[in-house]
Amino acid sequence: MENDVRELRLAAGLSQRELAEALGVSRQTVNSIETGRYDPSLPLAIAIARQFQRAVEEIFHVD
Amino acid sequence: MSTDRSPIVRRAAAAAAVYVAGIALIIVVGLLLQEHGPGNMGRGVLQGAAVGTVGALFMLWRATRRPPHATTFERAWTQTGDERDDAVLTRALAVLGLATLPITSAGAIAIAFGAPVEMVLVLLLTTQVVVGAVAFVVIARRS
């Protein structure tokens, strides 16, 4: 999966640590999601979408 | 005083309870081995358990008191991590489980060819620890 988490995070002016705290995960998890090395579970993907007030499919795309 | 504790503290408390039960079991086994086991096996078990316990408690302290500084390994093993930490640990344990069958088979064949049983058992345990550690590091870096 590809995603726009990094772009959305930077646009929101958040650091990886701040986003991680908002989502209740570790900074490493946010980094892994942004680099495409880890695909989040559906609950976490929905939490990310809610954080940026977008739909899940607007943030995550199939390769 | 509030009794509402956060999930991370509750999970850490549960992990601590498991550690305490494990320590109690190891002490009993160690004392029995010291009495009935060969050579200095009992002392080795107790010393190894002491070192392991100190390490485990240190990891638990870091994971609960300094979460931003804790590593994936510390969070995963103390059950204080997130879904990725759990996934890394699960996959590493799966690799270890798969590797255990051929490793144990090799040990059985070595014993059949006359290798000393004690040496084979020590090598078996050491190999499993190494396989688990390497699997964890590789999977954590790739995910």
Backbone of each chain as ProteinMPNN parsed JSONL, in Angstrom:
{"seq_chain_A": "MENDVRELRLAAGLSQRELAEALGVSRQTVNSIETGRYDPSLPLAIAIARQFQRAVEEIFHVD", "coords_chain_A": {"N_chain_A": [[0.837, -1.199, 0.0], [0.403, 2.26, -0.74], [0.654, 5.545, 0.708], [-0.514, 8.793, 1.869], [0.302, 9.822, 4.248], [2.609, 11.074, 5.302], [2.708, 13.505, 3.831], [0.274, 14.67, 4.587], [0.658, 14.894, 7.324], [2.817, 16.711, 7.466], [1.6, 18.886, 6.276], [-0.232, 19.465, 8.202], [1.393, 20.383, 10.132], [2.547, 18.754, 12.036], [4.779, 16.811, 14.054], [6.365, 13.565, 13.758], [6.308, 12.352, 16.261], [4.305, 13.81, 17.594], [2.057, 13.158, 16.052], [2.047, 10.425, 16.503], [1.481, 10.346, 19.261], [-1.087, 11.425, 19.218], [-2.433, 9.405, 17.915], [-2.024, 7.254, 19.537], [0.081, 5.463, 19.241], [3.472, 4.26, 18.65], [6.307, 6.353, 17.776], [7.931, 5.083, 15.958], [6.129, 3.431, 14.655], [4.526, 5.24, 13.247], [6.496, 6.241, 11.525], [7.129, 3.886, 10.119], [4.726, 3.411, 8.801], [4.572, 5.692, 7.171], [6.762, 5.283, 5.488], [5.936, 3.141, 4.119], [6.525, 0.604, 4.96], [5.004, -0.68, 6.785], [1.688, -1.708, 6.951], [-1.134, -0.274, 8.308], [-3.591, -1.519, 10.692], [-7.161, -1.866, 10.151], [-8.671, -0.382, 12.161], [-6.643, 1.441, 13.002], [-6.044, 2.705, 10.598], [-8.466, 4.008, 10.138], [-8.457, 5.699, 12.341], [-6.306, 7.32, 11.646], [-7.348, 8.49, 9.34], [-9.481, 9.924, 10.454], [-8.038, 11.69, 12.021], [-6.95, 13.386, 10.128], [-9.197, 14.251, 8.95], [-10.205, 12.999, 6.638], [-11.287, 10.57, 4.149], [-10.602, 7.062, 4.418], [-9.79, 5.849, 2.008], [-8.851, 8.014, 0.646], [-6.435, 8.513, 1.693], [-4.952, 6.144, 1.781], [-3.652, 4.084, -0.752], [-3.84, 1.522, -3.237], [-0.931, -0.118, -4.468]], "CA_chain_A": [[0.0, 0.0, 0.0], [1.036, 3.578, -0.666], [-0.198, 6.444, 1.478], [-0.143, 10.208, 1.906], [0.364, 10.209, 5.664], [3.688, 12.048, 5.525], [2.305, 14.798, 3.271], [-0.805, 15.203, 5.424], [1.247, 15.256, 8.63], [3.589, 17.933, 7.288], [0.64, 19.965, 6.01], [-0.878, 19.796, 9.486], [2.426, 20.937, 11.011], [2.791, 17.826, 13.138], [5.96, 15.948, 13.999], [6.005, 12.144, 13.865], [6.01, 12.067, 17.662], [2.997, 14.411, 17.917], [1.033, 12.333, 15.405], [2.031, 9.145, 17.23], [0.765, 10.564, 20.53], [-2.506, 11.631, 18.903], [-2.999, 8.129, 17.479], [-1.794, 6.239, 20.565], [1.064, 4.469, 18.788], [4.845, 4.735, 18.808], [6.836, 7.144, 16.669], [8.441, 4.125, 14.974], [4.994, 2.943, 13.868], [4.191, 6.312, 12.297], [7.568, 6.246, 10.523], [6.988, 2.687, 9.282], [3.557, 3.62, 7.931], [4.92, 6.72, 6.179], [7.713, 4.745, 4.514], [5.293, 2.023, 3.426], [7.02, -0.691, 5.426], [3.973, -1.3, 7.628], [0.309, -1.331, 6.653], [-1.878, -0.259, 9.575], [-4.853, -2.255, 10.783], [-8.298, -1.016, 9.779], [-8.938, 0.626, 13.192], [-5.624, 2.497, 12.998], [-6.229, 3.466, 9.358], [-9.623, 4.89, 10.358], [-8.013, 6.738, 13.286], [-5.472, 8.251, 10.864], [-8.26, 9.235, 8.473], [-10.208, 10.883, 11.308], [-7.079, 12.714, 12.461], [-6.777, 14.36, 9.045], [-10.539, 14.562, 8.435], [-10.31, 12.48, 5.269], [-11.722, 9.175, 4.062], [-9.452, 6.141, 4.401], [-9.319, 5.637, 0.627], [-8.168, 9.226, 0.176], [-5.08, 8.509, 2.265], [-4.257, 4.891, 1.435], [-3.893, 3.666, -2.129], [-3.195, 0.277, -3.653], [0.252, 0.181, -5.318]], "C_chain_A": [[0.874, 1.251, 0.0], [0.1, 4.494, 0.117], [0.355, 7.871, 1.472], [0.01, 10.715, 3.344], [1.434, 11.272, 5.894], [3.28, 13.448, 5.045], [1.238, 15.462, 4.153], [-0.27, 15.659, 6.782], [2.014, 16.577, 8.52], [2.667, 19.133, 7.035], [-0.052, 20.421, 7.292], [0.118, 20.367, 10.487], [2.722, 20.063, 12.216], [4.113, 17.095, 12.946], [5.478, 14.493, 14.071], [5.595, 11.801, 15.293], [4.625, 12.607, 18.058], [1.864, 13.593, 17.304], [0.9, 10.993, 16.128], [1.253, 9.269, 18.533], [-0.734, 10.725, 20.288], [-3.194, 10.314, 18.546], [-2.842, 7.021, 18.527], [-0.875, 5.122, 20.123], [2.468, 5.047, 18.99], [5.265, 5.554, 17.588], [7.355, 6.227, 15.557], [7.317, 3.605, 14.078], [4.566, 3.975, 12.834], [5.226, 6.344, 11.173], [7.433, 5.056, 9.574], [5.806, 2.801, 8.327], [3.914, 4.593, 6.815], [5.852, 6.175, 5.092], [7.15, 3.531, 3.777], [5.762, 0.653, 3.861], [6.002, -1.425, 6.283], [2.602, -0.775, 7.223], [-0.496, -1.382, 7.944], [-3.124, -1.137, 9.51], [-5.982, -1.307, 10.395], [-8.631, 0.009, 10.871], [-7.921, 1.771, 13.198], [-5.746, 3.357, 11.738], [-7.389, 4.449, 9.497], [-9.25, 6.021, 11.318], [-7.157, 7.778, 12.568], [-6.366, 9.132, 9.976], [-9.021, 10.293, 9.271], [-9.294, 12.022, 11.747], [-6.945, 13.815, 11.405], [-8.095, 14.734, 8.369], [-10.651, 14.213, 6.95], [-10.924, 11.098, 5.329], [-10.478, 8.289, 3.967], [-8.885, 6.007, 2.994], [-8.676, 6.876, 0.014], [-6.712, 9.245, 0.64], [-4.274, 7.289, 1.822], [-4.657, 4.438, 0.035], [-3.2, 2.331, -2.385], [-2.053, 0.636, -4.591], [-0.123, 0.204, -6.801]], "O_chain_A": [[1.925, 1.303, 0.639], [-1.105, 4.248, 0.182], [1.511, 8.117, 1.125], [-0.14, 11.908, 3.606], [1.197, 12.255, 6.596], [3.475, 14.44, 5.747], [1.299, 16.661, 4.425], [-0.697, 16.682, 7.318], [1.878, 17.453, 9.374], [2.919, 20.24, 7.512], [-0.409, 21.589, 7.448], [-0.272, 20.79, 11.575], [3.098, 20.555, 13.28], [4.516, 16.798, 11.821], [4.323, 14.231, 14.405], [4.645, 11.047, 15.507], [3.872, 11.941, 18.769], [0.839, 13.359, 17.945], [-0.204, 10.492, 16.339], [0.455, 8.394, 18.868], [-1.551, 10.224, 21.06], [-4.376, 10.122, 18.832], [-3.465, 5.966, 18.408], [-1.014, 3.979, 20.559], [2.624, 6.181, 19.443], [4.663, 5.462, 16.518], [7.238, 6.542, 14.373], [7.524, 3.367, 12.888], [4.279, 3.634, 11.686], [4.868, 6.461, 10.001], [7.603, 5.203, 8.363], [5.874, 2.346, 7.186], [3.598, 4.351, 5.65], [5.747, 6.553, 3.926], [7.815, 2.963, 2.911], [5.446, -0.35, 3.221], [6.107, -2.634, 6.49], [2.378, 0.434, 7.157], [-0.538, -2.418, 8.607], [-3.637, -1.451, 8.436], [-5.785, -0.094, 10.319], [-8.856, 1.174, 10.545], [-8.29, 2.932, 13.376], [-5.577, 4.575, 11.789], [-7.307, 5.586, 9.031], [-9.674, 7.162, 11.134], [-7.265, 8.973, 12.843], [-6.17, 10.343, 9.875], [-9.183, 11.424, 8.813], [-9.719, 13.174, 11.835], [-6.841, 14.999, 11.726], [-8.115, 15.435, 7.357], [-11.118, 15.006, 6.132], [-11.071, 10.516, 6.404], [-9.43, 8.726, 3.49], [-7.671, 6.043, 2.795], [-8.028, 6.788, -1.028], [-5.868, 9.915, 0.045], [-3.082, 7.384, 1.529], [-5.837, 4.413, -0.316], [-2.135, 2.043, -1.838], [-2.164, 1.555, -5.403], [0.736, 0.437, -7.651]]}, "seq_chain_B": "MSTDRSPIVRRAAAAAAVYVAGIALIIVVGLLLQEHGPGNMGRGVLQGAAVGTVGALFMLWRATRRPPHATTFERAWTQTGDERDDAVLTRALAVLGLATLPITSAGAIAIAFGAPVEMVLVLLLTTQVVVGAVAFVVIARRS", "coords_chain_B": {"N_chain_B": [[-8.77, 8.703, 46.094], [-8.152, 7.987, 42.69], [-9.12, 4.99, 41.001], [-8.916, 4.392, 38.439], [-6.946, 3.169, 36.056], [-4.604, 3.602, 33.438], [-4.649, 1.782, 30.278], [-2.037, 0.964, 29.507], [-0.625, 0.86, 31.926], [-2.084, -1.085, 33.27], [-1.613, -3.299, 31.612], [1.137, -3.496, 31.913], [1.227, -4.119, 34.615], [0.026, -6.62, 34.552], [1.915, -7.985, 33.028], [4.053, -7.807, 34.813], [3.059, -9.406, 36.885], [3.062, -11.887, 35.621], [5.809, -12.169, 35.23], [6.68, -12.311, 37.929], [5.457, -14.708, 38.75], [6.78, -16.428, 37.023], [9.423, -16.094, 37.88], [9.243, -17.175, 40.477], [8.716, -19.85, 39.851], [11.076, -20.521, 38.458], [12.977, -20.225, 40.488], [12.238, -22.282, 42.25], [12.646, -24.525, 40.564], [15.379, -24.159, 40.062], [16.487, -24.476, 42.644], [15.785, -27.133, 43.122], [17.285, -28.348, 41.103], [19.815, -27.694, 41.992], [19.965, -29.311, 44.142], [19.49, -31.899, 43.146], [20.396, -32.005, 40.503], [22.917, -32.35, 37.802], [26.38, -31.472, 38.339], [27.044, -27.97, 38.314], [24.572, -27.062, 37.518], [22.178, -26.168, 38.715], [22.999, -23.803, 40.022], [23.748, -22.325, 37.788], [21.279, -22.02, 36.488], [19.904, -20.437, 38.371], [21.558, -18.156, 38.452], [21.406, -17.296, 35.798], [18.673, -16.772, 35.68], [18.522, -14.663, 37.472], [19.983, -12.632, 36.169], [18.413, -12.39, 33.853], [16.004, -11.567, 34.997], [16.634, -9.056, 36.079], [17.179, -7.697, 33.704], [14.659, -7.876, 32.453], [13.031, -6.439, 34.224], [14.199, -3.936, 33.987], [13.6, -3.365, 31.31], [10.819, -3.263, 31.536], [10.536, -1.065, 33.22], [11.552, 1.002, 31.58], [9.724, 0.873, 29.457], [7.335, 1.618, 30.629], [7.811, 3.952, 32.119], [9.358, 5.6, 30.512], [8.241, 5.755, 27.789], [8.623, 6.992, 25.13], [11.316, 6.585, 24.734], [11.696, 3.906, 24.732], [12.515, 0.796, 23.112], [11.394, -1.087, 20.188], [11.699, -3.781, 20.789], [11.685, -3.761, 23.632], [9.113, -2.715, 24.181], [7.516, -4.637, 22.929], [8.091, -7.099, 24.264], [7.362, -6.508, 26.859], [4.749, -6.205, 26.577], [3.586, -3.693, 26.22], [3.351, -2.304, 23.973], [2.305, -1.087, 20.668], [0.133, -1.985, 17.866], [1.947, -2.605, 15.797], [4.287, -3.342, 17.162], [3.355, -5.669, 18.42], [2.841, -7.183, 16.131], [5.408, -7.517, 15.048], [6.654, -9.022, 17.078], [5.017, -11.307, 17.053], [5.477, -12.309, 14.454], [8.231, -12.812, 14.601], [8.285, -14.804, 16.564], [6.886, -16.73, 15.177], [8.675, -17.385, 13.134], [10.701, -18.445, 14.734], [9.318, -20.649, 15.788], [8.891, -22.173, 13.442], [11.537, -22.715, 12.774], [12.321, -24.265, 14.883], [11.572, -26.968, 14.561], [13.297, -28.206, 12.442], [15.77, -27.648, 13.718], [15.612, -29.008, 16.16], [15.323, -31.578, 15.153], [17.831, -31.899, 13.958], [19.369, -31.887, 16.253], [18.467, -34.252, 17.487], [19.36, -36.139, 15.636], [22.102, -35.726, 15.867], [22.513, -36.633, 18.494], [21.847, -39.287, 18.094], [24.031, -40.089, 16.586], [25.915, -40.149, 18.506], [26.688, -37.82, 19.877], [27.345, -35.835, 22.806], [24.657, -35.621, 25.073], [24.104, -33.48, 26.862], [25.608, -31.376, 25.781], [24.414, -31.093, 23.284], [21.84, -30.265, 24.039], [22.379, -27.777, 25.229], [23.422, -26.41, 23.005], [21.176, -26.51, 21.397], [19.315, -24.889, 22.802], [20.733, -22.456, 22.807], [20.939, -21.956, 20.046], [18.245, -21.618, 19.388], [17.636, -19.277, 20.824], [19.31, -17.455, 19.508], [18.283, -17.594, 16.868], [15.685, -16.603, 17.314], [16.286, -13.993, 18.215], [17.668, -12.864, 16.008], [15.67, -13.073, 14.058], [13.761, -11.321, 15.143], [15.103, -8.828, 15.064], [15.568, -8.519, 12.279], [12.931, -8.563, 11.233], [11.816, -6.383, 12.595], [13.261, -4.31, 11.45], [12.418, -4.42, 8.86], [9.749, -3.817, 8.905]], "CA_chain_B": [[-7.788, 8.424, 45.049], [-8.781, 7.331, 41.56], [-8.673, 3.624, 40.721], [-8.905, 4.258, 36.989], [-5.58, 3.16, 35.565], [-4.539, 3.544, 31.986], [-4.407, 0.43, 29.759], [-0.61, 0.625, 29.472], [-0.223, 0.502, 33.291], [-2.718, -2.377, 33.568], [-0.886, -4.337, 30.882], [2.443, -3.624, 32.554], [0.992, -4.828, 35.88], [-0.21, -8.026, 34.198], [3.217, -8.526, 32.626], [4.837, -7.947, 36.047], [2.537, -10.574, 37.601], [3.569, -13.071, 34.906], [7.241, -12.257, 35.543], [6.831, -12.765, 39.322], [5.115, -16.138, 38.765], [7.873, -17.108, 36.337], [10.599, -16.062, 38.77], [8.991, -18.132, 41.552], [8.872, -21.193, 39.272], [12.494, -20.732, 38.152], [13.691, -20.395, 41.762], [11.942, -23.64, 42.722], [13.354, -25.461, 39.674], [16.812, -23.977, 40.3], [16.839, -25.083, 43.929], [15.68, -28.584, 42.933], [18.439, -28.761, 40.299], [21.009, -27.564, 42.831], [19.943, -30.466, 45.048], [19.465, -33.192, 42.448], [20.907, -31.927, 39.139], [24.345, -32.62, 37.617], [27.345, -30.369, 38.406], [26.602, -26.667, 38.814], [23.431, -26.689, 36.695], [21.239, -25.394, 39.531], [23.551, -22.455, 40.205], [23.671, -21.66, 36.492], [19.88, -21.641, 36.255], [19.567, -19.322, 39.271], [22.304, -16.958, 38.021], [20.803, -16.862, 34.534], [17.362, -16.2, 35.993], [18.746, -13.368, 38.125], [20.361, -11.677, 35.118], [17.233, -12.204, 33.015], [15.004, -10.807, 35.751], [17.081, -7.656, 36.125], [16.968, -7.16, 32.359], [13.217, -7.763, 32.202], [12.515, -5.334, 35.039], [14.714, -2.705, 33.386], [12.783, -3.132, 30.114], [9.479, -2.885, 32.0], [10.648, 0.308, 33.725], [11.702, 1.899, 30.429], [8.507, 0.865, 28.637], [6.224, 2.267, 31.335], [8.184, 5.285, 32.606], [9.936, 6.406, 29.439], [7.773, 5.126, 26.544], [9.217, 7.476, 23.878], [12.704, 6.129, 24.604], [11.726, 2.437, 24.709], [12.677, 0.213, 21.783], [10.355, -2.037, 19.771], [11.949, -5.006, 21.557], [11.234, -3.545, 25.019], [7.647, -2.578, 24.208], [6.879, -5.897, 22.527], [8.252, -8.14, 25.278], [6.652, -6.131, 28.086], [3.33, -6.102, 26.195], [3.144, -2.303, 26.394], [3.489, -1.655, 22.675], [1.124, -0.924, 19.822], [-0.142, -3.119, 16.978], [3.148, -2.974, 15.039], [5.162, -4.07, 18.078], [2.783, -7.005, 18.566], [3.008, -7.894, 14.859], [6.829, -7.882, 14.926], [6.903, -10.117, 18.019], [4.302, -12.495, 16.569], [6.18, -12.849, 13.276], [9.527, -13.359, 15.045], [8.002, -16.068, 17.249], [6.485, -17.685, 14.143], [9.933, -17.834, 12.513], [11.356, -19.318, 15.716], [8.551, -21.894, 15.834], [9.185, -22.938, 12.235], [12.942, -23.143, 12.815], [12.511, -25.213, 15.979], [11.443, -28.356, 14.091], [14.559, -28.726, 11.883], [16.867, -27.544, 14.691], [15.454, -30.123, 17.094], [15.616, -32.802, 14.39], [19.293, -31.977, 13.827], [19.87, -32.28, 17.568], [18.16, -35.675, 17.693], [20.268, -36.914, 14.768], [23.441, -35.623, 16.471], [22.527, -37.54, 19.65], [21.846, -40.648, 17.545], [25.394, -40.357, 16.13], [26.801, -40.243, 19.658], [27.064, -36.533, 20.478], [26.919, -35.749, 24.212], [23.302, -35.073, 25.187], [24.131, -32.168, 27.533], [26.132, -30.383, 24.839], [23.387, -30.888, 22.247], [20.751, -29.484, 24.631], [22.854, -26.392, 25.379], [23.489, -25.841, 21.655], [19.784, -26.373, 20.941], [18.754, -23.704, 23.46], [21.462, -21.279, 22.321], [20.549, -21.731, 18.652], [16.88, -21.077, 19.376], [17.691, -17.874, 21.279], [19.922, -16.675, 18.428], [17.318, -17.521, 15.761], [14.618, -15.686, 17.731], [16.813, -12.621, 18.269], [17.945, -12.416, 14.638], [14.368, -12.908, 13.393], [13.132, -10.107, 15.67], [15.816, -7.651, 14.544], [15.33, -8.414, 10.832], [11.522, -8.219, 11.003], [11.604, -5.015, 13.088], [13.86, -3.368, 10.493], [11.702, -4.48, 7.584], [8.324, -3.471, 9.019]], "C_chain_B": [[-8.447, 7.637, 43.925], [-8.225, 5.914, 41.371], [-8.615, 3.368, 39.223], [-7.471, 4.344, 36.462], [-5.577, 3.01, 34.053], [-4.237, 2.122, 31.52], [-2.944, 0.03, 29.797], [-0.122, 0.2, 30.856], [-0.821, -0.848, 33.673], [-1.98, -3.517, 32.885], [0.491, -4.571, 31.494], [2.31, -4.388, 33.87], [0.77, -6.311, 35.62], [1.1, -8.701, 33.806], [4.09, -8.754, 33.859], [4.382, -9.166, 36.839], [3.036, -11.865, 36.961], [5.049, -13.272, 35.223], [7.448, -12.819, 36.957], [6.543, -14.256, 39.417], [6.239, -16.949, 38.115], [9.121, -17.202, 37.202], [10.445, -17.103, 39.879], [9.215, -19.559, 41.052], [10.348, -21.504, 39.018], [13.296, -20.964, 39.432], [13.484, -21.808, 42.298], [12.715, -24.671, 41.899], [14.861, -25.382, 39.918], [17.274, -24.638, 41.586], [16.778, -26.611, 43.846], [16.878, -29.113, 42.142], [19.728, -28.691, 41.113], [21.136, -28.788, 43.746], [20.147, -31.78, 44.294], [20.118, -33.177, 41.067], [22.405, -32.182, 39.045], [25.188, -31.349, 37.753], [26.771, -29.097, 39.003], [25.395, -26.142, 38.024], [22.437, -25.805, 37.463], [21.699, -23.964, 39.716], [23.475, -21.661, 38.903], [22.266, -21.178, 36.177], [19.519, -20.423, 37.094], [20.281, -18.033, 38.853], [21.726, -16.4, 36.723], [19.457, -16.195, 34.763], [17.509, -14.824, 36.627], [19.086, -12.3, 37.092], [19.154, -11.36, 34.238], [16.17, -11.354, 33.691], [15.36, -9.332, 35.817], [16.837, -6.99, 34.771], [15.497, -6.92, 32.064], [12.615, -6.594, 32.973], [12.969, -3.981, 34.489], [13.899, -2.347, 32.136], [11.391, -2.65, 30.499], [9.473, -1.437, 32.491], [10.727, 1.3, 32.573], [10.398, 2.006, 29.639], [7.353, 1.606, 29.302], [6.556, 3.696, 31.763], [8.732, 6.192, 31.515], [9.544, 5.821, 28.076], [8.417, 5.657, 25.261], [10.63, 6.955, 23.641], [12.809, 4.606, 24.508], [11.848, 1.943, 23.267], [11.491, -0.697, 21.467], [10.473, -3.319, 20.589], [11.395, -4.877, 22.98], [9.72, -3.468, 25.102], [6.966, -3.905, 23.903], [6.932, -6.925, 23.649], [7.582, -7.805, 26.599], [5.159, -5.942, 27.821], [2.769, -4.702, 26.452], [3.167, -1.556, 25.062], [2.182, -1.531, 21.925], [1.005, -2.124, 18.881], [1.088, -3.557, 16.181], [4.108, -3.77, 15.919], [4.675, -5.515, 18.253], [2.993, -7.834, 17.302], [4.45, -8.369, 14.682], [7.132, -9.082, 15.833], [6.253, -11.407, 17.534], [5.032, -13.14, 15.401], [7.532, -13.454, 13.666], [9.328, -14.704, 15.739], [7.566, -17.142, 16.252], [7.72, -18.259, 13.433], [10.65, -18.814, 13.442], [10.642, -20.672, 15.785], [8.826, -22.78, 14.638], [10.604, -23.511, 12.277], [13.174, -24.23, 13.867], [12.466, -26.665, 15.508], [12.745, -28.884, 13.469], [15.728, -28.673, 12.868], [16.815, -28.719, 15.666], [15.755, -31.453, 16.405], [17.124, -32.996, 14.254], [19.917, -32.41, 15.151], [19.647, -33.761, 17.844], [19.093, -36.559, 16.873], [21.683, -36.899, 15.353], [23.564, -36.566, 17.671], [22.589, -38.996, 19.172], [23.239, -41.053, 17.074], [26.408, -40.327, 17.268], [27.256, -38.94, 20.274], [26.573, -36.48, 21.928], [25.577, -35.006, 24.34], [23.302, -33.671, 25.79], [24.579, -31.069, 26.576], [25.085, -30.065, 23.77], [22.253, -30.014, 22.794], [21.137, -28.013, 24.796], [22.898, -25.701, 24.014], [22.092, -25.586, 21.096], [19.164, -25.096, 21.492], [19.393, -22.423, 22.928], [21.05, -20.934, 20.895], [19.161, -21.116, 18.565], [16.854, -19.608, 19.803], [18.251, -16.984, 20.164], [18.949, -16.51, 17.262], [16.203, -16.53, 16.089], [15.081, -14.24, 17.708], [17.048, -12.062, 16.872], [16.63, -12.165, 13.892], [13.704, -11.612, 13.839], [13.776, -8.859, 15.068], [15.501, -7.439, 13.061], [13.897, -7.957, 10.55], [11.234, -6.788, 11.458], [12.153, -3.989, 12.1], [13.07, -3.307, 9.191], [10.246, -4.059, 7.683], [8.125, -2.237, 9.898]], "O_chain_B": [[-9.222, 6.716, 44.185], [-7.033, 5.668, 41.554], [-8.302, 2.26, 38.788], [-6.864, 5.415, 36.422], [-6.452, 2.364, 33.476], [-3.643, 1.339, 32.26], [-2.63, -1.124, 30.089], [0.699, -0.711, 30.968], [-0.161, -1.664, 34.316], [-1.745, -4.567, 33.485], [0.954, -5.708, 31.582], [3.167, -5.205, 34.208], [1.258, -7.16, 36.365], [1.367, -9.837, 34.196], [4.786, -9.765, 33.951], [5.208, -9.884, 37.403], [3.389, -12.818, 37.656], [5.495, -14.396, 35.455], [8.287, -13.696, 37.161], [7.276, -14.994, 40.076], [6.601, -18.022, 38.598], [9.786, -18.237, 37.256], [11.39, -17.827, 40.19], [9.826, -20.376, 41.74], [10.82, -22.6, 39.319], [14.193, -21.807, 39.458], [14.43, -22.456, 42.745], [13.353, -25.569, 42.448], [15.541, -26.407, 39.975], [18.322, -25.282, 41.621], [17.614, -27.303, 44.427], [17.422, -30.173, 42.452], [20.622, -29.521, 40.948], [22.234, -29.236, 44.077], [20.883, -32.659, 44.743], [20.372, -34.244, 40.508], [23.096, -32.227, 40.063], [24.762, -30.273, 37.334], [26.109, -29.119, 40.041], [25.218, -24.933, 37.879], [21.924, -24.822, 36.927], [20.913, -23.024, 39.59], [23.174, -20.467, 38.914], [22.076, -20.074, 35.667], [18.901, -19.483, 36.594], [19.694, -16.952, 38.89], [21.575, -15.188, 36.569], [19.131, -15.189, 34.132], [16.716, -13.923, 36.355], [18.546, -11.194, 37.132], [18.904, -10.199, 33.915], [15.517, -10.529, 33.052], [14.505, -8.466, 35.635], [16.35, -5.862, 34.702], [15.127, -5.893, 31.496], [11.79, -5.849, 32.444], [12.22, -3.005, 34.522], [13.55, -1.186, 31.925], [10.844, -1.743, 29.871], [8.54, -0.68, 32.222], [10.045, 2.326, 32.587], [10.014, 3.092, 29.206], [6.49, 2.158, 28.619], [5.678, 4.559, 31.768], [8.587, 7.413, 31.586], [10.414, 5.434, 27.296], [8.733, 4.864, 24.374], [11.093, 6.888, 22.503], [13.885, 4.073, 24.235], [11.358, 2.576, 22.332], [10.695, -1.035, 22.343], [9.467, -3.876, 21.029], [10.718, -5.781, 23.47], [9.107, -4.076, 25.979], [5.969, -4.26, 24.531], [5.921, -7.559, 23.953], [7.266, -8.702, 27.381], [4.401, -5.569, 28.716], [1.615, -4.552, 26.853], [3.021, -0.334, 25.022], [1.106, -1.821, 22.449], [1.676, -3.141, 19.062], [1.26, -4.747, 15.916], [4.681, -4.763, 15.471], [5.468, -6.456, 18.238], [3.285, -9.028, 17.373], [4.688, -9.486, 14.223], [7.783, -10.038, 15.411], [6.863, -12.475, 17.594], [5.191, -14.36, 15.353], [7.933, -14.485, 13.126], [10.106, -15.635, 15.532], [7.841, -18.325, 16.452], [7.797, -19.458, 13.169], [11.138, -19.86, 13.014], [11.291, -21.717, 15.834], [8.979, -23.993, 14.781], [10.838, -24.649, 11.868], [14.111, -25.02, 13.754], [13.228, -27.5, 15.994], [13.256, -29.91, 13.918], [16.585, -29.556, 12.856], [17.834, -29.343, 15.962], [16.364, -32.345, 16.997], [17.635, -34.105, 14.413], [20.866, -33.194, 15.176], [20.527, -34.443, 18.369], [19.558, -37.595, 17.347], [22.378, -37.915, 15.344], [24.591, -37.22, 17.848], [23.284, -39.826, 19.759], [23.598, -42.228, 17.15], [27.61, -40.461, 17.039], [28.141, -38.952, 21.129], [25.51, -37.015, 22.244], [25.395, -33.919, 23.792], [22.601, -32.78, 25.31], [24.013, -29.976, 26.557], [24.898, -28.906, 23.4], [21.761, -29.127, 22.096], [20.332, -27.117, 24.538], [22.469, -24.556, 23.877], [21.851, -24.589, 20.416], [18.565, -24.316, 20.752], [18.709, -21.441, 22.638], [20.836, -19.766, 20.57], [18.924, -20.207, 17.769], [16.139, -18.797, 19.215], [17.732, -15.897, 19.909], [18.804, -15.412, 16.725], [15.82, -15.716, 15.248], [14.36, -13.36, 17.239], [16.674, -10.926, 16.581], [16.492, -11.168, 13.182], [13.146, -10.884, 13.018], [13.083, -7.947, 14.618], [15.206, -6.322, 12.637], [13.676, -7.069, 9.727], [10.498, -6.059, 10.793], [11.573, -2.916, 11.933], [13.052, -2.283, 8.507], [9.566, -3.952, 6.662], [6.992, -1.801, 10.105]]}, "name": "protein", "num_of_chains": 2, "seq": "MENDVRELRLAAGLSQRELAEALGVSRQTVNSIETGRYDPSLPLAIAIARQFQRAVEEIFHVDMSTDRSPIVRRAAAAAAVYVAGIALIIVVGLLLQEHGPGNMGRGVLQGAAVGTVGALFMLWRATRRPPHATTFERAWTQTGDERDDAVLTRALAVLGLATLPITSAGAIAIAFGAPVEMVLVLLLTTQVVVGAVAFVVIARRS"}
